[in-house]
Amino acid sequence: MVLAWHNGDVRSSIRTLLGDLKEAREQLALAEMMMGTGYSRGWKPSGSNVKDEDNAHSV
């Protein structure tokens, strides 16, 4: 679907997906700040499985 939206342009598709991922991470961080740990019974995402975007290869 993403490739079709970008008329087969792989680089534009990846750029869009990375932008969407960044926005989703920002929204998760905002939600994490807004709700207390009791709301989620003490669970918080560890972030250990999330790569640092600064170390990702540029497209």
PDB file of N, H, CA, C and O in Angstrom:
ATOM      1  N   MET A   1       0.808  -1.182   0.000  1.00  0.00           N
ATOM      2  CA  MET A   1       0.000   0.000   0.000  1.00  0.00           C
ATOM      3  C   MET A   1       0.865   1.266   0.000  1.00  0.00           C
ATOM      4  O   MET A   1       0.585   2.226  -0.718  1.00  0.00           O
ATOM      5  N   VAL A   2       1.915   1.246   0.815  1.00  0.00           N
ATOM      6  H   VAL A   2       2.143   0.467   1.398  1.00  0.00           H
ATOM      7  CA  VAL A   2       2.776   2.421   0.894  1.00  0.00           C
ATOM      8  C   VAL A   2       3.497   2.625  -0.437  1.00  0.00           C
ATOM      9  O   VAL A   2       3.619   3.748  -0.926  1.00  0.00           O
ATOM     10  N   LEU A   3       3.971   1.525  -1.012  1.00  0.00           N
ATOM     11  H   LEU A   3       3.873   0.613  -0.615  1.00  0.00           H
ATOM     12  CA  LEU A   3       4.637   1.636  -2.309  1.00  0.00           C
ATOM     13  C   LEU A   3       3.690   2.160  -3.379  1.00  0.00           C
ATOM     14  O   LEU A   3       4.086   2.971  -4.216  1.00  0.00           O
ATOM     15  N   ALA A   4       2.459   1.707  -3.358  1.00  0.00           N
ATOM     16  H   ALA A   4       2.138   1.048  -2.679  1.00  0.00           H
ATOM     17  CA  ALA A   4       1.473   2.184  -4.333  1.00  0.00           C
ATOM     18  C   ALA A   4       1.221   3.678  -4.146  1.00  0.00           C
ATOM     19  O   ALA A   4       1.103   4.420  -5.121  1.00  0.00           O
ATOM     20  N   TRP A   5       1.139   4.116  -2.893  1.00  0.00           N
ATOM     21  H   TRP A   5       1.235   3.513  -2.101  1.00  0.00           H
ATOM     22  CA  TRP A   5       0.900   5.534  -2.600  1.00  0.00           C
ATOM     23  C   TRP A   5       2.026   6.401  -3.163  1.00  0.00           C
ATOM     24  O   TRP A   5       1.797   7.523  -3.614  1.00  0.00           O
ATOM     25  N   HIS A   6       3.255   5.855  -3.127  1.00  0.00           N
ATOM     26  H   HIS A   6       3.441   4.943  -2.760  1.00  0.00           H
ATOM     27  CA  HIS A   6       4.423   6.592  -3.604  1.00  0.00           C
ATOM     28  C   HIS A   6       4.829   6.170  -5.019  1.00  0.00           C
ATOM     29  O   HIS A   6       5.966   6.387  -5.437  1.00  0.00           O
ATOM     30  N   ASN A   7       3.903   5.577  -5.740  1.00  0.00           N
ATOM     31  H   ASN A   7       2.979   5.402  -5.401  1.00  0.00           H
ATOM     32  CA  ASN A   7       4.131   5.166  -7.132  1.00  0.00           C
ATOM     33  C   ASN A   7       5.394   4.325  -7.304  1.00  0.00           C
ATOM     34  O   ASN A   7       6.143   4.508  -8.264  1.00  0.00           O
ATOM     35  N   GLY A   8       5.625   3.400  -6.367  1.00  0.00           N
ATOM     36  H   GLY A   8       5.017   3.251  -5.587  1.00  0.00           H
ATOM     37  CA  GLY A   8       6.741   2.485  -6.465  1.00  0.00           C
ATOM     38  C   GLY A   8       8.074   3.037  -5.994  1.00  0.00           C
ATOM     39  O   GLY A   8       9.085   2.340  -6.084  1.00  0.00           O
ATOM     40  N   ASP A   9       8.110   4.258  -5.499  1.00  0.00           N
ATOM     41  H   ASP A   9       7.289   4.824  -5.426  1.00  0.00           H
ATOM     42  CA  ASP A   9       9.358   4.865  -5.023  1.00  0.00           C
ATOM     43  C   ASP A   9       9.687   4.315  -3.631  1.00  0.00           C
ATOM     44  O   ASP A   9       9.072   4.700  -2.637  1.00  0.00           O
ATOM     45  N   VAL A  10      10.665   3.412  -3.582  1.00  0.00           N
ATOM     46  H   VAL A  10      11.165   3.099  -4.390  1.00  0.00           H
ATOM     47  CA  VAL A  10      11.013   2.725  -2.342  1.00  0.00           C
ATOM     48  C   VAL A  10      11.548   3.699  -1.294  1.00  0.00           C
ATOM     49  O   VAL A  10      11.160   3.620  -0.128  1.00  0.00           O
ATOM     50  N   ARG A  11      12.410   4.593  -1.682  1.00  0.00           N
ATOM     51  H   ARG A  11      12.725   4.657  -2.629  1.00  0.00           H
ATOM     52  CA  ARG A  11      13.006   5.533  -0.732  1.00  0.00           C
ATOM     53  C   ARG A  11      11.949   6.447  -0.092  1.00  0.00           C
ATOM     54  O   ARG A  11      11.987   6.703   1.111  1.00  0.00           O
ATOM     55  N   SER A  12      11.024   6.926  -0.897  1.00  0.00           N
ATOM     56  H   SER A  12      10.992   6.718  -1.875  1.00  0.00           H
ATOM     57  CA  SER A  12       9.947   7.767  -0.352  1.00  0.00           C
ATOM     58  C   SER A  12       9.064   6.960   0.586  1.00  0.00           C
ATOM     59  O   SER A  12       8.606   7.470   1.608  1.00  0.00           O
ATOM     60  N   SER A  13       8.827   5.713   0.241  1.00  0.00           N
ATOM     61  H   SER A  13       9.199   5.299  -0.590  1.00  0.00           H
ATOM     62  CA  SER A  13       8.013   4.840   1.086  1.00  0.00           C
ATOM     63  C   SER A  13       8.678   4.632   2.442  1.00  0.00           C
ATOM     64  O   SER A  13       8.024   4.720   3.481  1.00  0.00           O
ATOM     65  N   ILE A  14       9.973   4.357   2.428  1.00  0.00           N
ATOM     66  H   ILE A  14      10.505   4.286   1.584  1.00  0.00           H
ATOM     67  CA  ILE A  14      10.709   4.154   3.678  1.00  0.00           C
ATOM     68  C   ILE A  14      10.726   5.437   4.497  1.00  0.00           C
ATOM     69  O   ILE A  14      10.550   5.401   5.715  1.00  0.00           O
ATOM     70  N   ARG A  15      10.935   6.566   3.835  1.00  0.00           N
ATOM     71  H   ARG A  15      11.078   6.594   2.845  1.00  0.00           H
ATOM     72  CA  ARG A  15      10.937   7.855   4.526  1.00  0.00           C
ATOM     73  C   ARG A  15       9.584   8.083   5.235  1.00  0.00           C
ATOM     74  O   ARG A  15       9.542   8.534   6.379  1.00  0.00           O
ATOM     75  N   THR A  16       8.500   7.767   4.543  1.00  0.00           N
ATOM     76  H   THR A  16       8.534   7.400   3.614  1.00  0.00           H
ATOM     77  CA  THR A  16       7.169   7.922   5.124  1.00  0.00           C
ATOM     78  C   THR A  16       6.980   7.000   6.322  1.00  0.00           C
ATOM     79  O   THR A  16       6.469   7.420   7.360  1.00  0.00           O
ATOM     80  N   LEU A  17       7.393   5.745   6.178  1.00  0.00           N
ATOM     81  H   LEU A  17       7.808   5.403   5.335  1.00  0.00           H
ATOM     82  CA  LEU A  17       7.238   4.790   7.278  1.00  0.00           C
ATOM     83  C   LEU A  17       8.073   5.191   8.487  1.00  0.00           C
ATOM     84  O   LEU A  17       7.617   5.053   9.622  1.00  0.00           O
ATOM     85  N   LEU A  18       9.284   5.684   8.264  1.00  0.00           N
ATOM     86  H   LEU A  18       9.655   5.797   7.342  1.00  0.00           H
ATOM     87  CA  LEU A  18      10.110   6.147   9.379  1.00  0.00           C
ATOM     88  C   LEU A  18       9.490   7.364  10.069  1.00  0.00           C
ATOM     89  O   LEU A  18       9.559   7.494  11.291  1.00  0.00           O
ATOM     90  N   GLY A  19       8.889   8.244   9.286  1.00  0.00           N
ATOM     91  H   GLY A  19       8.833   8.139   8.294  1.00  0.00           H
ATOM     92  CA  GLY A  19       8.189   9.392   9.866  1.00  0.00           C
ATOM     93  C   GLY A  19       7.002   8.957  10.707  1.00  0.00           C
ATOM     94  O   GLY A  19       6.757   9.506  11.782  1.00  0.00           O
ATOM     95  N   ASP A  20       6.262   7.965  10.213  1.00  0.00           N
ATOM     96  H   ASP A  20       6.460   7.519   9.340  1.00  0.00           H
ATOM     97  CA  ASP A  20       5.124   7.435  10.966  1.00  0.00           C
ATOM     98  C   ASP A  20       5.586   6.780  12.263  1.00  0.00           C
ATOM     99  O   ASP A  20       4.948   6.932  13.305  1.00  0.00           O
ATOM    100  N   LEU A  21       6.701   6.048  12.195  1.00  0.00           N
ATOM    101  H   LEU A  21       7.220   5.924  11.349  1.00  0.00           H
ATOM    102  CA  LEU A  21       7.247   5.406  13.385  1.00  0.00           C
ATOM    103  C   LEU A  21       7.674   6.448  14.416  1.00  0.00           C
ATOM    104  O   LEU A  21       7.424   6.285  15.610  1.00  0.00           O
ATOM    105  N   LYS A  22       8.314   7.510  13.953  1.00  0.00           N
ATOM    106  H   LYS A  22       8.517   7.642  12.983  1.00  0.00           H
ATOM    107  CA  LYS A  22       8.735   8.575  14.862  1.00  0.00           C
ATOM    108  C   LYS A  22       7.525   9.194  15.562  1.00  0.00           C
ATOM    109  O   LYS A  22       7.549   9.430  16.770  1.00  0.00           O
ATOM    110  N   GLU A  23       6.469   9.453  14.791  1.00  0.00           N
ATOM    111  H   GLU A  23       6.449   9.262  13.810  1.00  0.00           H
ATOM    112  CA  GLU A  23       5.258  10.038  15.374  1.00  0.00           C
ATOM    113  C   GLU A  23       4.618   9.089  16.387  1.00  0.00           C
ATOM    114  O   GLU A  23       4.152   9.530  17.438  1.00  0.00           O
ATOM    115  N   ALA A  24       4.593   7.797  16.081  1.00  0.00           N
ATOM    116  H   ALA A  24       4.972   7.439  15.227  1.00  0.00           H
ATOM    117  CA  ALA A  24       4.021   6.822  17.009  1.00  0.00           C
ATOM    118  C   ALA A  24       4.825   6.768  18.309  1.00  0.00           C
ATOM    119  O   ALA A  24       4.254   6.680  19.395  1.00  0.00           O
ATOM    120  N   ARG A  25       6.156   6.822  18.189  1.00  0.00           N
ATOM    121  H   ARG A  25       6.620   6.894  17.306  1.00  0.00           H
ATOM    122  CA  ARG A  25       6.992   6.822  19.389  1.00  0.00           C
ATOM    123  C   ARG A  25       6.771   8.071  20.219  1.00  0.00           C
ATOM    124  O   ARG A  25       6.755   8.003  21.448  1.00  0.00           O
ATOM    125  N   GLU A  26       6.600   9.220  19.561  1.00  0.00           N
ATOM    126  H   GLU A  26       6.613   9.275  18.563  1.00  0.00           H
ATOM    127  CA  GLU A  26       6.337  10.461  20.288  1.00  0.00           C
ATOM    128  C   GLU A  26       5.000  10.387  21.013  1.00  0.00           C
ATOM    129  O   GLU A  26       4.878  10.848  22.148  1.00  0.00           O
ATOM    130  N   GLN A  27       4.000   9.809  20.359  1.00  0.00           N
ATOM    131  H   GLN A  27       4.099   9.434  19.437  1.00  0.00           H
ATOM    132  CA  GLN A  27       2.690   9.680  20.987  1.00  0.00           C
ATOM    133  C   GLN A  27       2.745   8.728  22.171  1.00  0.00           C
ATOM    134  O   GLN A  27       2.104   8.975  23.192  1.00  0.00           O
ATOM    135  N   LEU A  28       3.504   7.639  22.048  1.00  0.00           N
ATOM    136  H   LEU A  28       4.025   7.439  21.218  1.00  0.00           H
ATOM    137  CA  LEU A  28       3.664   6.702  23.156  1.00  0.00           C
ATOM    138  C   LEU A  28       4.363   7.374  24.328  1.00  0.00           C
ATOM    139  O   LEU A  28       3.973   7.183  25.480  1.00  0.00           O
ATOM    140  N   ALA A  29       5.394   8.161  24.037  1.00  0.00           N
ATOM    141  H   ALA A  29       5.711   8.316  23.101  1.00  0.00           H
ATOM    142  CA  ALA A  29       6.110   8.871  25.104  1.00  0.00           C
ATOM    143  C   ALA A  29       5.185   9.860  25.805  1.00  0.00           C
ATOM    144  O   ALA A  29       5.224   9.990  27.028  1.00  0.00           O
ATOM    145  N   LEU A  30       4.364  10.550  25.041  1.00  0.00           N
ATOM    146  H   LEU A  30       4.333  10.445  24.048  1.00  0.00           H
ATOM    147  CA  LEU A  30       3.411  11.497  25.625  1.00  0.00           C
ATOM    148  C   LEU A  30       2.394  10.770  26.497  1.00  0.00           C
ATOM    149  O   LEU A  30       2.089  11.217  27.603  1.00  0.00           O
ATOM    150  N   ALA A  31       1.871   9.655  26.005  1.00  0.00           N
ATOM    151  H   ALA A  31       2.119   9.292  25.107  1.00  0.00           H
ATOM    152  CA  ALA A  31       0.901   8.884  26.788  1.00  0.00           C
ATOM    153  C   ALA A  31       1.546   8.356  28.065  1.00  0.00           C
ATOM    154  O   ALA A  31       0.918   8.341  29.123  1.00  0.00           O
ATOM    155  N   GLU A  32       2.801   7.925  27.963  1.00  0.00           N
ATOM    156  H   GLU A  32       3.312   7.938  27.104  1.00  0.00           H
ATOM    157  CA  GLU A  32       3.511   7.422  29.137  1.00  0.00           C
ATOM    158  C   GLU A  32       3.661   8.511  30.194  1.00  0.00           C
ATOM    159  O   GLU A  32       3.526   8.241  31.387  1.00  0.00           O
ATOM    160  N   MET A  33       3.940   9.742  29.760  1.00  0.00           N
ATOM    161  H   MET A  33       4.049   9.961  28.791  1.00  0.00           H
ATOM    162  CA  MET A  33       4.084  10.849  30.711  1.00  0.00           C
ATOM    163  C   MET A  33       2.747  11.225  31.343  1.00  0.00           C
ATOM    164  O   MET A  33       2.701  11.632  32.504  1.00  0.00           O
ATOM    165  N   MET A  34       1.665  11.091  30.586  1.00  0.00           N
ATOM    166  H   MET A  34       1.703  10.761  29.643  1.00  0.00           H
ATOM    167  CA  MET A  34       0.368  11.553  31.044  1.00  0.00           C
ATOM    168  C   MET A  34      -0.320  10.587  32.010  1.00  0.00           C
ATOM    169  O   MET A  34      -1.106  11.017  32.854  1.00  0.00           O
ATOM    170  N   MET A  35      -0.034   9.296  31.897  1.00  0.00           N
ATOM    171  H   MET A  35       0.605   8.947  31.211  1.00  0.00           H
ATOM    172  CA  MET A  35      -0.714   8.362  32.789  1.00  0.00           C
ATOM    173  C   MET A  35       0.246   7.851  33.848  1.00  0.00           C
ATOM    174  O   MET A  35       1.423   7.609  33.584  1.00  0.00           O
ATOM    175  N   GLY A  36      -0.272   7.698  35.025  1.00  0.00           N
ATOM    176  H   GLY A  36      -1.229   7.895  35.239  1.00  0.00           H
ATOM    177  CA  GLY A  36       0.545   7.207  36.127  1.00  0.00           C
ATOM    178  C   GLY A  36       0.838   5.729  35.976  1.00  0.00           C
ATOM    179  O   GLY A  36       0.189   5.031  35.198  1.00  0.00           O
ATOM    180  N   THR A  37       1.818   5.262  36.722  1.00  0.00           N
ATOM    181  H   THR A  37       2.345   5.830  37.354  1.00  0.00           H
ATOM    182  CA  THR A  37       2.161   3.842  36.640  1.00  0.00           C
ATOM    183  C   THR A  37       1.045   2.959  37.186  1.00  0.00           C
ATOM    184  O   THR A  37       0.934   1.800  36.786  1.00  0.00           O
ATOM    185  N   GLY A  38       0.225   3.474  38.081  1.00  0.00           N
ATOM    186  H   GLY A  38       0.316   4.415  38.405  1.00  0.00           H
ATOM    187  CA  GLY A  38      -0.884   2.696  38.615  1.00  0.00           C
ATOM    188  C   GLY A  38      -1.917   2.365  37.554  1.00  0.00           C
ATOM    189  O   GLY A  38      -2.582   1.332  37.633  1.00  0.00           O
ATOM    190  N   TYR A  39      -2.054   3.232  36.564  1.00  0.00           N
ATOM    191  H   TYR A  39      -1.514   4.071  36.500  1.00  0.00           H
ATOM    192  CA  TYR A  39      -3.014   3.020  35.474  1.00  0.00           C
ATOM    193  C   TYR A  39      -2.691   1.752  34.703  1.00  0.00           C
ATOM    194  O   TYR A  39      -3.587   1.036  34.257  1.00  0.00           O
ATOM    195  N   SER A  40      -1.422   1.488  34.555  1.00  0.00           N
ATOM    196  H   SER A  40      -0.694   2.070  34.918  1.00  0.00           H
ATOM    197  CA  SER A  40      -0.999   0.306  33.811  1.00  0.00           C
ATOM    198  C   SER A  40      -0.432  -0.768  34.744  1.00  0.00           C
ATOM    199  O   SER A  40       0.338  -1.629  34.316  1.00  0.00           O
ATOM    200  N   ARG A  41      -0.814  -0.709  36.005  1.00  0.00           N
ATOM    201  H   ARG A  41      -1.439  -0.010  36.352  1.00  0.00           H
ATOM    202  CA  ARG A  41      -0.374  -1.658  37.037  1.00  0.00           C
ATOM    203  C   ARG A  41       1.137  -1.731  37.147  1.00  0.00           C
ATOM    204  O   ARG A  41       1.704  -2.802  37.365  1.00  0.00           O
ATOM    205  N   GLY A  42       1.789  -0.581  36.994  1.00  0.00           N
ATOM    206  H   GLY A  42       1.329   0.290  36.817  1.00  0.00           H
ATOM    207  CA  GLY A  42       3.220  -0.508  37.195  1.00  0.00           C
ATOM    208  C   GLY A  42       4.058  -0.796  35.967  1.00  0.00           C
ATOM    209  O   GLY A  42       5.273  -0.599  35.994  1.00  0.00           O
ATOM    210  N   TRP A  43       3.441  -1.256  34.893  1.00  0.00           N
ATOM    211  H   TRP A  43       2.454  -1.416  34.871  1.00  0.00           H
ATOM    212  CA  TRP A  43       4.209  -1.580  33.685  1.00  0.00           C
ATOM    213  C   TRP A  43       4.598  -0.318  32.947  1.00  0.00           C
ATOM    214  O   TRP A  43       3.790   0.597  32.791  1.00  0.00           O
ATOM    215  N   LYS A  44       5.820  -0.274  32.500  1.00  0.00           N
ATOM    216  H   LYS A  44       6.477  -1.017  32.627  1.00  0.00           H
ATOM    217  CA  LYS A  44       6.299   0.796  31.631  1.00  0.00           C
ATOM    218  C   LYS A  44       7.141   0.136  30.541  1.00  0.00           C
ATOM    219  O   LYS A  44       7.838  -0.842  30.812  1.00  0.00           O
ATOM    220  N   PRO A  45       7.087   0.652  29.319  1.00  0.00           N
ATOM    221  CA  PRO A  45       7.930   0.077  28.275  1.00  0.00           C
ATOM    222  C   PRO A  45       9.398   0.273  28.622  1.00  0.00           C
ATOM    223  O   PRO A  45       9.794   1.338  29.096  1.00  0.00           O
ATOM    224  N   SER A  46      10.202  -0.756  28.385  1.00  0.00           N
ATOM    225  H   SER A  46       9.880  -1.621  28.000  1.00  0.00           H
ATOM    226  CA  SER A  46      11.608  -0.688  28.774  1.00  0.00           C
ATOM    227  C   SER A  46      12.443   0.077  27.767  1.00  0.00           C
ATOM    228  O   SER A  46      13.443   0.697  28.132  1.00  0.00           O
ATOM    229  N   GLY A  47      12.043   0.041  26.496  1.00  0.00           N
ATOM    230  H   GLY A  47      11.231  -0.462  26.200  1.00  0.00           H
ATOM    231  CA  GLY A  47      12.804   0.721  25.467  1.00  0.00           C
ATOM    232  C   GLY A  47      14.037  -0.049  25.041  1.00  0.00           C
ATOM    233  O   GLY A  47      14.773   0.400  24.162  1.00  0.00           O
ATOM    234  N   SER A  48      14.274  -1.201  25.649  1.00  0.00           N
ATOM    235  H   SER A  48      13.676  -1.566  26.363  1.00  0.00           H
ATOM    236  CA  SER A  48      15.483  -1.957  25.330  1.00  0.00           C
ATOM    237  C   SER A  48      15.442  -2.550  23.924  1.00  0.00           C
ATOM    238  O   SER A  48      16.490  -2.834  23.345  1.00  0.00           O
ATOM    239  N   ASN A  49      14.260  -2.739  23.376  1.00  0.00           N
ATOM    240  H   ASN A  49      13.409  -2.509  23.846  1.00  0.00           H
ATOM    241  CA  ASN A  49      14.171  -3.311  22.033  1.00  0.00           C
ATOM    242  C   ASN A  49      14.000  -2.238  20.963  1.00  0.00           C
ATOM    243  O   ASN A  49      13.775  -2.565  19.798  1.00  0.00           O
ATOM    244  N   VAL A  50      14.101  -0.979  21.333  1.00  0.00           N
ATOM    245  H   VAL A  50      14.284  -0.714  22.280  1.00  0.00           H
ATOM    246  CA  VAL A  50      13.951   0.124  20.385  1.00  0.00           C
ATOM    247  C   VAL A  50      15.324   0.658  20.034  1.00  0.00           C
ATOM    248  O   VAL A  50      16.093   1.043  20.915  1.00  0.00           O
ATOM    249  N   LYS A  51      15.633   0.680  18.737  1.00  0.00           N
ATOM    250  H   LYS A  51      15.008   0.367  18.022  1.00  0.00           H
ATOM    251  CA  LYS A  51      16.930   1.189  18.297  1.00  0.00           C
ATOM    252  C   LYS A  51      16.942   2.708  18.387  1.00  0.00           C
ATOM    253  O   LYS A  51      15.910   3.358  18.221  1.00  0.00           O
ATOM    254  N   ASP A  52      18.079   3.247  18.643  1.00  0.00           N
ATOM    255  H   ASP A  52      18.917   2.719  18.778  1.00  0.00           H
ATOM    256  CA  ASP A  52      18.272   4.684  18.668  1.00  0.00           C
ATOM    257  C   ASP A  52      18.221   5.202  17.225  1.00  0.00           C
ATOM    258  O   ASP A  52      19.013   4.771  16.387  1.00  0.00           O
ATOM    259  N   GLU A  53      17.320   6.098  16.939  1.00  0.00           N
ATOM    260  H   GLU A  53      16.677   6.449  17.619  1.00  0.00           H
ATOM    261  CA  GLU A  53      17.146   6.596  15.577  1.00  0.00           C
ATOM    262  C   GLU A  53      18.373   7.345  15.078  1.00  0.00           C
ATOM    263  O   GLU A  53      18.586   7.438  13.869  1.00  0.00           O
ATOM    264  N   ASP A  54      19.188   7.885  15.992  1.00  0.00           N
ATOM    265  H   ASP A  54      19.015   7.809  16.974  1.00  0.00           H
ATOM    266  CA  ASP A  54      20.386   8.600  15.568  1.00  0.00           C
ATOM    267  C   ASP A  54      21.410   7.645  14.965  1.00  0.00           C
ATOM    268  O   ASP A  54      22.251   8.062  14.168  1.00  0.00           O
ATOM    269  N   ASN A  55      21.347   6.371  15.339  1.00  0.00           N
ATOM    270  H   ASN A  55      20.665   6.033  15.986  1.00  0.00           H
ATOM    271  CA  ASN A  55      22.291   5.395  14.835  1.00  0.00           C
ATOM    272  C   ASN A  55      21.759   4.647  13.615  1.00  0.00           C
ATOM    273  O   ASN A  55      22.462   3.810  13.049  1.00  0.00           O
ATOM    274  N   ALA A  56      20.539   4.938  13.212  1.00  0.00           N
ATOM    275  H   ALA A  56      19.969   5.618  13.673  1.00  0.00           H
ATOM    276  CA  ALA A  56      19.951   4.274  12.050  1.00  0.00           C
ATOM    277  C   ALA A  56      20.585   4.821  10.778  1.00  0.00           C
ATOM    278  O   ALA A  56      21.030   5.967  10.725  1.00  0.00           O
ATOM    279  N   HIS A  57      20.615   3.986   9.773  1.00  0.00           N
ATOM    280  H   HIS A  57      20.254   3.054   9.816  1.00  0.00           H
ATOM    281  CA  HIS A  57      21.170   4.422   8.484  1.00  0.00           C
ATOM    282  C   HIS A  57      20.216   5.399   7.823  1.00  0.00           C
ATOM    283  O   HIS A  57      19.000   5.218   7.873  1.00  0.00           O
ATOM    284  N   SER A  58      20.758   6.424   7.211  1.00  0.00           N
ATOM    285  H   SER A  58      21.746   6.571   7.171  1.00  0.00           H
ATOM    286  CA  SER A  58      19.909   7.397   6.521  1.00  0.00           C
ATOM    287  C   SER A  58      19.474   6.812   5.178  1.00  0.00           C
ATOM    288  O   SER A  58      20.169   5.998   4.571  1.00  0.00           O
ATOM    289  N   VAL A  59      18.308   7.255   4.744  1.00  0.00           N
ATOM    290  H   VAL A  59      17.744   7.917   5.237  1.00  0.00           H
ATOM    291  CA  VAL A  59      17.734   6.761   3.484  1.00  0.00           C
ATOM    292  C   VAL A  59      17.996   7.761   2.400  1.00  0.00           C
ATOM    293  O   VAL A  59      17.598   7.548   1.255  1.00  0.00           O
TER     294      VAL A  59
END
